[in-house]
Amino acid sequence: MKVCEIFTSIQGESSYAGLPCTFIRLTGCNLRCSYCDTKYAYDAGIEMTIDEITDQVLSAGVRLVEITGGEPLLQEKETLSLISNLIKKEFKVLIETNGSASIRDIDKQAVIILDIKTPGSGMSEKMDFSNLGYIKPSDEIKFVICDRADYDWSKKIISEHNLNKKCEILFSPVYAKLNPLFLARWIIEDRLDVRLNLQIHKYIFGAEERKV
């Protein structure tokens, strides 16, 4: 399978934020979000076997692993096998996916972080909402918010699909576009049952730094 990079850092997002984590960033993405911060993962990468990836993760010495991209489910067969292989090695596995590919066959022991693309991303029409039928209580759903319109749209989606009863919901402001203060105020004013999700790795290491 084609791998863009493997590195160990601090998990910057989700309810696992702040924990040491080894990231496997796979190459390729079928979406082109307006705020994408990993465009280098569209094409760049090297071919690695599942065993080679697993050995590198083992050598990192961290039990939390995230498979991300790009869009990791574009390499569906290999990615599903990698997830199961890592779980067999007793890793806690997170998989972050952009919501356009089916999550149905992902190992149930993995934690899915499902991104629902807002209108501000330019990709909201690409979402496969049938994925919401496969979400487990241990999974997380993320909305990346560009502006107030995105916020209101996301609230509507949460209500229409009863998402608060499915799993934890994350609201993340687009870095350097939406002030987190505004998003925090909206959440507080509405008493919205979501977690404010900042990309803390960018605040720690800098927005342009790779492998963090």
Salt bridges, closest charged atoms under 4 A:
GLU5 OE2 - ARG25 NE 2.84
GLU5 OE1 - ARG210 NH2 3.13
GLU13 OE1 - LYS142 NZ 3.20
ASP37 OD2 - LYS202 NZ 2.67
GLU96 OE2 - LYS142 NZ 2.49
ASP105 OD1 - ARG104 NE 3.39
ASP115 OD2 - LYS117 NZ 2.99
ASP139 OD1 - LYS136 NZ 2.81
ASP152 OD1 - ARG148 NE 3.14
GLU160 OE2 - LYS156 NZ 3.94
GLU168 OE2 - ARG195 NE 2.70
ASP190 OD2 - LYS155 NZ 3.00
